[in-house]
Amino acid sequence: MTLTRIETSSVELLVGGMTCAACANRVERALNKLDGVTASVNYATERAIVTGTGPDLADRATSAVDKAGYDATVRDPESADELAEQLTIKRVTALRRRLIVAILLAIPLMDATIVLAAVPSLRFPGWEIVSLLVALPVVTWAAFPFHRATIRNLRHRAVSMDTLVSLGIVVSFGWAAVSVLLPGASSTGSHWPGLSSIPLDTGALYLDVAAGMTVFQLAGRYFETRSRRRAADVFGALSRLATPTARVLRDGVEVDVPTGQVVKGEIVVVKAGEIVPVDGTVLEGAAAVDTSVVTGEPLPRSVRAGDPVIGGTISTDGRLVLTATAVGAHTQLAQMAAVAEQAQERKARIQHTVDRVIVWFVPAVIALAIAVTVGWIASGAPFQQAIGTGIAVLVIACPCALGLATPTALMVGIGRGATLGIMIKGQDALEASGVIDTIVLDKTGTLTTGELVVEHIDPELLRYVVSIEHNSEHPIARAVERRAEAEGIKPEPVTDFEVRPGQGAVGVVDGHRVVVGNLALLESEGITAPDAEERGAGSIVYVGVDGRAAGWFTLADRLRGSARAAVEALHGQGLRTVLLTGDSESVARAVAVELGIDDVRAGVLPADKAAVIERLRADGHRVAMVGDGINDAAALATADLGLAVVTGTDIALKSADIVLVREDLRVIPDAITLARRTRQTIHRNLIWAFGYNVAAVPIAAAGLLNPLIAAAAMSLSSLFVTYNSLRLRDFGTEPDTEPDTE
């Protein structure tokens, strides 16, 4: 008997039309109903990962999403990020346009209708008709996104927050139109029982309710849409790191081909100054490879025949011939992108809690409003009073405050953070900030400046060294020139200058043959290296003159002056600190001792940094990661909370939840405190919004509130949420004026 192996495949879809987490759950359920299909839908990135069998998997998946009432297209890796960005910009622009129009019309409408309804002497002939016409574009064109989503959901027998918003707007405006156009149908000459003595026949009062709900909900949707695209930014930034073409040796001829067409085992040529296109092993040549963009190492790494190199690094001073060992999705850079994507898919948003509640809250409120209306009619109340009571229930229960609770606090918290050098990119950061107990700190470019400094060098030795290095483009040369300039030493003319790729440089200075480089260079020149030990966080460079060892000096990546204070502040917040670096154990330990860091993880390869974070999380820790290099991207995304310093590369900033713009590292504890304060504000807002509905709905159902008072109560609830959020403007610490130096 022969068993046929069933091949599985995956397809990634871009899903449009989702407005809340309930929508994502609905799409996911529709996909998982397909035979042999497993799907995961991410609301934040608006993507669906579908795994299944059969050549028609993509067609079946897109058809299922379409039948669920949403739009789906197969994601093309070459153009998807640009297309998604364009669609997001289009949506944000459309929402902003609708919001501006709604505000410009709703503010005068709400003021005028309340005043004219309450003070009959100020009314003019046809004032209600004018109010109706002013409100019409607000409740139709401006509120169209809510109506469209409601209609789509109803077609598939589903509800969401959009349903209640749309229903409240339609019923309020509809009753106002009936009251204005058919005054006899709503006029009783009576007054509303309870808290108000405004006559029932002022039907235009419902217009400000409809307009106000539209404005508040559009504002929430606008700010949410602006922030939702952040989760997907990491992928495009990672892709841009790889060089688009590679120089491949085919039939003895160097040919430029797209990097994606390089085959494992092919010979790849990399010239000085070029980006290594694939992971490989050096066959010929030697060079100093700048790995800082991938490994975070401050010093270029010398490579020669037999040594591995990583795609995305740069050969600074030599020609390399490589054998491709990993290409395409198998390169270390591509794997980092995959890890970052998986980490992003894992994250949740605090707003999802609200959306889950809406699943039962919306139908419950609609059912209650209908039941209240029927109950009042059955009890013998006038029809228009029963309708008004039902509207009051809908209006008082409308989740305006619920919709504003998160975006207003987020908006104010982000605004205040921007003035303090803290950029909070979304709600994930706030959710994670309240639970972290461990903070992992990258060394190079984060705790250090990323700028090499020459230490422990004799002035006479420096004269020789700066003369040689003045002719080099190596990062060490820049450090030597800065030290010489500070000591007033100028380079002298050099003859017979020669760069030894991956080793150093040689030349003749004032008649003396000078050698500056590593141990390999001294050995090749027949020079016995002097005894030297690493000092602190420094690395050693040797100098030989006229065939003899003349001395050595150290290069260090200078610590930021505010690093110790930042670590102390983090300890004051009860956080455990961990130093994570690709640098050597001795260098890392020296930095940790100087700063008082609790734990050290040194010599960690780029792909392993995320694994270290995962191990800490597996041990029960809630982890925050602070970094700046591309090698930190996956770790930043894997951590519960990712923070990137502004000096970091584009990918690190896109992977992080919080971006730190202020150079003073004390911004790190400030960022955590602000994120926690913003999170607490959101939680207080949500508690108030839910509590308000629970308390107000029974009062409205009892007929003790007319819709005007209900609208005012709704507005006051929203104002409370807004005021509570505005208190975040008072957050801040006095900036320290001490310069960020050693």
ZAMARGU-4260 file (C-alpha; in steps of 0.2 Angstrom, whole numbers, plus 5000, padded with zeros to 4 digits):
<rodrens>
0) 5000/5000/5000 | 5007/5017/4995 | 5004/5032/5006 | 5002/5048/4997 | 5010/5063/5006
5) 4999/5078/5007 | 5009/5094/5005 | 5004/5109/5015 | 5007/5127/5010 | 5004/5144/5017
10) 4997/5160/5010 | 4996/5177/5018 | 4981/5188/5015 | 4979/5207/5017 | 4961/5209/5025
15) 4952/5225/5023 | 4936/5232/5032 | 4940/5226/5050 | 4935/5239/5063 | 4938/5229/5079
20) 4945/5213/5087 | 4927/5205/5084 | 4930/5207/5066 | 4946/5198/5066 | 4938/5184/5076
25) 4924/5183/5063 | 4937/5182/5049 | 4947/5169/5058 | 4932/5158/5061 | 4927/5159/5043
30) 4944/5153/5037 | 4945/5139/5050 | 4929/5132/5044 | 4937/5127/5028 | 4942/5109/5026
35) 4960/5106/5031 | 4964/5125/5035 | 4972/5133/5050 | 4971/5152/5050 | 4977/5166/5062
40) 4971/5184/5059 | 4980/5199/5066 | 4969/5214/5068 | 4984/5226/5071 | 4993/5221/5055
45) 4977/5217/5045 | 4985/5201/5039 | 4979/5183/5039 | 4991/5168/5039 | 4982/5153/5031
50) 4990/5136/5031 | 4981/5121/5022 | 4982/5110/5007 | 4977/5110/4989 | 4983/5122/4974
55) 4967/5132/4977 | 4971/5137/4995 | 4972/5156/4991 | 4956/5156/4981 | 4947/5147/4994
60) 4954/5158/5008 | 4950/5174/4999 | 4932/5168/4995 | 4929/5164/5013 | 4934/5181/5019
65) 4923/5189/5005 | 4908/5179/5011 | 4911/5185/5029 | 4909/5202/5023 | 4927/5208/5022
70) 4940/5211/5008 | 4955/5200/5005 | 4969/5200/4993 | 4985/5189/4993 | 5000/5198/5000
75) 5014/5201/4987 | 5030/5203/4997 | 5037/5214/4983 | 5023/5227/4984 | 5012/5223/4999
80) 5021/5235/5012 | 5019/5250/5000 | 5001/5245/4996 | 4997/5243/5014 | 5005/5260/5018
85) 4995/5268/5004 | 4978/5261/5010 | 4981/5266/5028 | 4985/5284/5022 | 4970/5284/5012
90) 4959/5278/5026 | 4967/5291/5038 | 4964/5305/5026 | 4946/5300/5023 | 4942/5299/5042
95) 4951/5316/5045 | 4940/5324/5032 | 4924/5317/5039 | 4929/5322/5057 | 4933/5340/5052
100) 4917/5342/5043 | 4907/5334/5057 | 4915/5345/5070 | 4912/5361/5060 | 4894/5357/5058
105) 4891/5348/5075 | 4897/5362/5087 | 4886/5376/5081 | 4872/5364/5079 | 4873/5357/5097
110) 4874/5374/5105 | 4860/5381/5094 | 4848/5367/5097 | 4850/5366/5116 | 4848/5385/5118
115) 4833/5387/5106 | 4824/5371/5113 | 4827/5377/5131 | 4822/5396/5128 | 4807/5397/5116
120) 4808/5416/5115 | 4824/5414/5105 | 4816/5403/5092 | 4814/5409/5074 | 4802/5402/5061
125) 4809/5386/5053 | 4823/5384/5066 | 4820/5366/5067 | 4821/5363/5048 | 4837/5373/5048
130) 4844/5362/5062 | 4838/5346/5052 | 4847/5352/5036 | 4863/5356/5046 | 4863/5339/5054
135) 4859/5329/5039 | 4877/5328/5032 | 4884/5324/5049 | 4873/5309/5052 | 4874/5303/5034
140) 4891/5307/5025 | 4902/5309/5041 | 4894/5294/5050 | 4895/5283/5034 | 4909/5272/5040
145) 4898/5266/5055 | 4883/5264/5044 | 4893/5254/5031 | 4900/5242/5044 | 4883/5240/5052
150) 4875/5235/5036 | 4889/5223/5032 | 4888/5215/5049 | 4869/5213/5049 | 4870/5204/5032
155) 4880/5191/5041 | 4870/5191/5057 | 4883/5200/5068 | 4885/5216/5078 | 4899/5226/5084
160) 4902/5243/5092 | 4898/5251/5075 | 4880/5244/5076 | 4876/5253/5092 | 4884/5269/5086
165) 4875/5268/5070 | 4858/5263/5078 | 4859/5277/5090 | 4863/5290/5077 | 4849/5284/5065
170) 4836/5283/5079 | 4840/5300/5086 | 4840/5308/5069 | 4825/5299/5063 | 4814/5304/5078
175) 4820/5321/5077 | 4815/5321/5058 | 4798/5314/5063 | 4796/5327/5077 | 4800/5341/5065
180) 4791/5336/5049 | 4776/5329/5058 | 4774/5339/5074 | 4756/5332/5077 | 4763/5314/5078
185) 4775/5319/5093 | 4766/5334/5101 | 4756/5330/5117 | 4758/5347/5126 | 4765/5337/5141
190) 4782/5338/5149 | 4794/5324/5152 | 4793/5316/5169 | 4807/5318/5180 | 4822/5329/5179
195) 4817/5341/5164 | 4803/5352/5160 | 4807/5354/5142 | 4792/5350/5131 | 4792/5334/5121
200) 4788/5343/5105 | 4806/5350/5104 | 4811/5335/5093 | 4826/5344/5086 | 4834/5341/5103
205) 4839/5324/5096 | 4849/5331/5083 | 4863/5336/5095 | 4863/5318/5101 | 4866/5311/5084
210) 4879/5324/5079 | 4888/5322/5096 | 4889/5303/5094 | 4896/5305/5076 | 4910/5317/5081
215) 4916/5307/5096 | 4916/5291/5087 | 4925/5298/5072 | 4938/5305/5083 | 4941/5288/5091
220) 4942/5279/5075 | 4954/5292/5067 | 4967/5291/5081 | 4965/5272/5082 | 4968/5270/5063
225) 4984/5281/5064 | 4992/5270/5077 | 4987/5253/5070 | 4999/5252/5056 | 5014/5252/5068
230) 5014/5234/5070 | 5019/5230/5052 | 5032/5243/5049 | 5046/5231/5055 | 5045/5220/5040
235) 5048/5233/5026 | 5063/5240/5036 | 5071/5223/5038 | 5069/5220/5019 | 5078/5236/5015
240) 5094/5230/5024 | 5098/5217/5011 | 5107/5223/4995 | 5096/5220/4980 | 5110/5213/4969
245) 5124/5201/4971 | 5140/5199/4961 | 5141/5180/4957 | 5156/5171/4948 | 5148/5161/4934
250) 5159/5152/4921 | 5174/5162/4927 | 5165/5179/4924 | 5158/5191/4937 | 5139/5194/4934
255) 5127/5205/4944 | 5111/5196/4948 | 5096/5199/4959 | 5101/5193/4977 | 5085/5182/4977
260) 5092/5172/4962 | 5109/5167/4971 | 5109/5148/4974 | 5117/5140/4989 | 5135/5135/4985
265) 5138/5148/4972 | 5153/5159/4972 | 5150/5177/4977 | 5162/5192/4976 | 5161/5207/4988
270) 5172/5222/4985 | 5178/5234/4998 | 5164/5245/5004 | 5150/5234/4998 | 5137/5225/5007
275) 5138/5206/5009 | 5123/5200/5000 | 5121/5182/5008 | 5128/5172/5022 | 5144/5163/5017
280) 5161/5157/5020 | 5177/5166/5014 | 5186/5157/5001 | 5199/5170/4996 | 5204/5187/5002
285) 5204/5196/5019 | 5195/5211/5026 | 5189/5220/5041 | 5170/5217/5040 | 5159/5230/5049
290) 5146/5220/5058 | 5139/5234/5069 | 5123/5235/5059 | 5120/5216/5062 | 5130/5211/5078
295) 5131/5227/5087 | 5150/5225/5088 | 5159/5243/5088 | 5175/5236/5080 | 5176/5228/5063
300) 5179/5210/5063 | 5194/5203/5053 | 5190/5189/5042 | 5200/5178/5030 | 5199/5161/5021
305) 5188/5149/5031 | 5179/5162/5042 | 5160/5165/5041 | 5152/5181/5036 | 5134/5187/5038
310) 5123/5195/5025 | 5120/5213/5028 | 5138/5217/5035 | 5150/5228/5025 | 5168/5224/5019
315) 5177/5240/5024 | 5194/5238/5016 | 5196/5222/5006 | 5189/5210/4992 | 5181/5194/4998
320) 5177/5179/4988 | 5163/5169/4997 | 5154/5152/4995 | 5135/5156/4998 | 5130/5145/5013
325) 5113/5152/5016 | 5102/5162/5004 | 5084/5170/5003 | 5073/5165/5018 | 5087/5155/5026
330) 5099/5170/5029 | 5102/5176/5047 | 5094/5193/5042 | 5079/5184/5035 | 5077/5173/5050
335) 5078/5189/5061 | 5064/5196/5051 | 5054/5180/5054 | 5057/5181/5072 | 5051/5199/5073
340) 5036/5195/5063 | 5031/5181/5075 | 5034/5192/5090 | 5023/5205/5083 | 5009/5192/5079
345) 5009/5187/5098 | 5006/5204/5105 | 4988/5209/5111 | 4980/5226/5113 | 4971/5233/5128
350) 4957/5239/5117 | 4953/5221/5112 | 4945/5219/5130 | 4933/5232/5125 | 4929/5224/5109
355) 4926/5208/5117 | 4913/5216/5129 | 4905/5224/5115 | 4900/5207/5108 | 4887/5205/5121
360) 4885/5223/5126 | 4878/5229/5110 | 4864/5216/5108 | 4860/5217/5126 | 4857/5236/5125
365) 4847/5235/5109 | 4836/5221/5117 | 4834/5232/5132 | 4829/5248/5122 | 4816/5238/5113
370) 4810/5230/5129 | 4809/5246/5138 | 4799/5254/5123 | 4787/5240/5123 | 4785/5239/5141
375) 4780/5258/5142 | 4768/5256/5128 | 4760/5241/5137 | 4759/5251/5153 | 4748/5264/5144
380) 4761/5277/5141 | 4759/5288/5126 | 4768/5281/5111 | 4780/5296/5108 | 4785/5295/5127
385) 4788/5276/5125 | 4799/5280/5110 | 4808/5294/5119 | 4812/5282/5133 | 4819/5269/5122
390) 4830/5282/5113 | 4836/5288/5130 | 4841/5270/5134 | 4851/5269/5118 | 4859/5286/5120
395) 4863/5284/5138 | 4871/5267/5134 | 4880/5273/5119 | 4898/5269/5122 | 4905/5286/5118
400) 4916/5287/5134 | 4920/5268/5131 | 4927/5273/5114 | 4936/5288/5120 | 4944/5280/5135
405) 4959/5273/5126 | 4962/5285/5112 | 4961/5301/5122 | 4973/5294/5136 | 4985/5287/5123
410) 4984/5304/5113 | 4988/5314/5128 | 5001/5302/5135 | 5010/5302/5118 | 5010/5321/5117
415) 5017/5323/5134 | 5030/5310/5131 | 5035/5318/5115 | 5040/5334/5125 | 5051/5323/5136
420) 5059/5313/5122 | 5048/5298/5124 | 5038/5291/5109 | 5025/5279/5114 | 5020/5270/5098
425) 5004/5261/5104 | 4994/5252/5117 | 5005/5237/5118 | 5018/5247/5127 | 5006/5252/5140
430) 4999/5235/5143 | 5017/5228/5145 | 5024/5242/5156 | 5013/5237/5171 | 5020/5219/5172
435) 5038/5220/5167 | 5051/5215/5181 | 5067/5213/5171 | 5075/5225/5159 | 5088/5219/5147
440) 5100/5233/5141 | 5110/5232/5125 | 5128/5239/5126 | 5134/5246/5110 | 5125/5262/5105
445) 5114/5261/5120 | 5124/5261/5136 | 5138/5267/5126 | 5140/5281/5113 | 5145/5269/5099
450) 5160/5280/5096 | 5177/5273/5099 | 5189/5282/5111 | 5208/5279/5112 | 5214/5276/5129
455) 5231/5272/5137 | 5243/5278/5124 | 5260/5287/5125 | 5261/5304/5116 | 5276/5298/5106
460) 5268/5282/5101 | 5252/5292/5096 | 5263/5303/5084 | 5267/5287/5074 | 5250/5280/5075
465) 5240/5295/5069 | 5252/5297/5055 | 5248/5280/5049 | 5230/5280/5053 | 5228/5297/5044
470) 5229/5288/5028 | 5215/5275/5032 | 5196/5276/5032 | 5195/5263/5046 | 5184/5268/5061
475) 5200/5266/5072 | 5208/5279/5062 | 5194/5292/5066 | 5196/5288/5085 | 5215/5290/5084
480) 5213/5307/5075 | 5201/5313/5088 | 5214/5308/5102 | 5228/5316/5093 | 5218/5332/5089
485) 5214/5333/5108 | 5232/5332/5112 | 5238/5344/5099 | 5248/5331/5089 | 5247/5332/5070
490) 5250/5318/5058 | 5267/5318/5049 | 5270/5313/5030 | 5270/5294/5027 | 5278/5285/5013
495) 5276/5267/5007 | 5259/5266/5015 | 5250/5250/5014 | 5233/5243/5021 | 5233/5225/5027
500) 5215/5220/5025 | 5208/5213/5041 | 5225/5216/5050 | 5229/5235/5050 | 5241/5246/5041
505) 5260/5249/5038 | 5270/5264/5032 | 5286/5274/5034 | 5285/5289/5046 | 5301/5300/5048
510) 5312/5286/5041 | 5304/5273/5053 | 5294/5258/5047 | 5278/5259/5058 | 5266/5244/5060
515) 5249/5247/5068 | 5236/5233/5070 | 5232/5216/5078 | 5243/5202/5083 | 5241/5194/5066
520) 5249/5209/5058 | 5264/5209/5070 | 5267/5191/5068 | 5267/5193/5049 | 5280/5207/5051
525) 5291/5195/5062 | 5288/5206/5078 | 5285/5198/5095 | 5270/5206/5103 | 5272/5215/5120
530) 5264/5209/5135 | 5247/5217/5136 | 5231/5214/5146 | 5214/5220/5142 | 5210/5235/5153
535) 5192/5237/5158 | 5180/5238/5143 | 5194/5241/5130 | 5202/5231/5116 | 5220/5231/5111
540) 5229/5238/5096 | 5248/5234/5094 | 5262/5246/5087 | 5278/5240/5080 | 5293/5252/5075
545) 5308/5247/5064 | 5304/5228/5067 | 5302/5229/5086 | 5287/5230/5097 | 5285/5249/5102
550) 5269/5247/5113 | 5250/5246/5112 | 5235/5256/5116 | 5217/5252/5120 | 5201/5256/5111
555) 5185/5258/5121 | 5167/5262/5117 | 5163/5276/5128 | 5150/5274/5141 | 5136/5287/5142
560) 5138/5298/5157 | 5120/5296/5162 | 5121/5277/5161 | 5124/5274/5179 | 5110/5285/5185
565) 5098/5277/5173 | 5103/5259/5180 | 5101/5266/5198 | 5083/5273/5193 | 5078/5256/5186
570) 5083/5247/5201 | 5073/5260/5211 | 5058/5255/5201 | 5061/5237/5207 | 5067/5231/5190
575) 5081/5218/5188 | 5094/5223/5175 | 5103/5212/5162 | 5117/5217/5150 | 5115/5208/5133
580) 5129/5210/5120 | 5138/5202/5106 | 5155/5209/5114 | 5167/5198/5124 | 5164/5192/5142
585) 5178/5202/5149 | 5172/5218/5141 | 5154/5215/5146 | 5158/5211/5164 | 5169/5227/5165
590) 5154/5237/5159 | 5142/5228/5171 | 5153/5231/5186 | 5155/5250/5182 | 5136/5252/5180
595) 5130/5240/5194 | 5120/5229/5182 | 5114/5213/5190 | 5117/5200/5176 | 5127/5198/5160
600) 5124/5189/5144 | 5139/5191/5133 | 5145/5185/5116 | 5127/5183/5110 | 5125/5181/5091
605) 5111/5191/5083 | 5099/5177/5080 | 5102/5171/5098 | 5097/5188/5106 | 5078/5185/5104
610) 5081/5167/5111 | 5089/5174/5127 | 5073/5185/5129 | 5062/5170/5126 | 5072/5160/5140
615) 5070/5174/5152 | 5051/5174/5148 | 5051/5155/5150 | 5058/5157/5167 | 5043/5168/5172
620) 5050/5185/5170 | 5041/5199/5161 | 5055/5207/5150 | 5058/5224/5143 | 5072/5226/5130
625) 5082/5242/5127 | 5093/5243/5111 | 5097/5252/5095 | 5105/5240/5083 | 5098/5230/5069
630) 5104/5215/5079 | 5092/5220/5093 | 5076/5221/5081 | 5070/5203/5085 | 5074/5204/5103
635) 5065/5221/5104 | 5050/5213/5096 | 5051/5197/5106 | 5051/5206/5123 | 5035/5210/5132
640) 5041/5229/5130 | 5053/5235/5117 | 5062/5252/5119 | 5074/5259/5106 | 5086/5273/5107
645) 5085/5287/5094 | 5103/5283/5088 | 5097/5266/5083 | 5094/5260/5065 | 5077/5261/5056
650) 5073/5243/5060 | 5076/5244/5078 | 5065/5259/5080 | 5051/5250/5070 | 5053/5235/5081
655) 5051/5244/5097 | 5035/5249/5107 | 5043/5265/5114 | 5057/5276/5105 | 5068/5286/5116
660) 5073/5302/5108 | 5081/5311/5123 | 5100/5307/5124 | 5100/5306/5143 | 5098/5288/5147
665) 5087/5293/5162 | 5074/5294/5149 | 5072/5275/5150 | 5065/5274/5168 | 5055/5290/5164
670) 5047/5281/5149 | 5042/5266/5159 | 5034/5277/5172 | 5025/5287/5159 | 5019/5271/5150
675) 5013/5264/5167 | 5004/5281/5171 | 4995/5281/5154 | 4990/5263/5156 | 4983/5267/5173
680) 4973/5281/5166 | 4966/5270/5152 | 4960/5258/5165 | 4952/5271/5176 | 4943/5278/5160
685) 4937/5261/5156 | 4931/5258/5174 | 4921/5274/5173 | 4914/5271/5156 | 4907/5254/5161
690) 4901/5260/5178 | 4893/5275/5170 | 4883/5263/5158 | 4878/5251/5172 | 4872/5265/5183
695) 4863/5276/5170 | 4854/5263/5159 | 4842/5258/5173 | 4838/5277/5177 | 4834/5280/5158
700) 4824/5264/5157 | 4813/5270/5172 | 4809/5285/5162 | 4818/5297/5173 | 4828/5305/5159
705) 4823/5313/5143 | 4835/5311/5129 | 4842/5329/5131 | 4847/5325/5149 | 4853/5308/5143
710) 4864/5317/5129 | 4870/5329/5142 | 4875/5314/5154 | 4883/5305/5139 | 4893/5321/5135
715) 4898/5323/5154 | 4904/5305/5154 | 4915/5309/5139 | 4921/5325/5146 | 4926/5316/5162
720) 4936/5303/5152 | 4944/5317/5143 | 4948/5327/5158 | 4956/5312/5167 | 4967/5309/5151
725) 4972/5327/5151 | 4980/5325/5168 | 4994/5316/5160 | 5000/5333/5154 | 5007/5336/5172
730) 5018/5321/5171 | 5037/5325/5169 | 5053/5326/5178 | 5065/5341/5178 | 5079/5338/5165
735) 5096/5336/5172 | 5108/5349/5165 | 5124/5338/5168 | 5132/5334/5151 | 5132/5316/5145
740) 5150/5313/5146 | 5162/5302/5156
</rodrens>
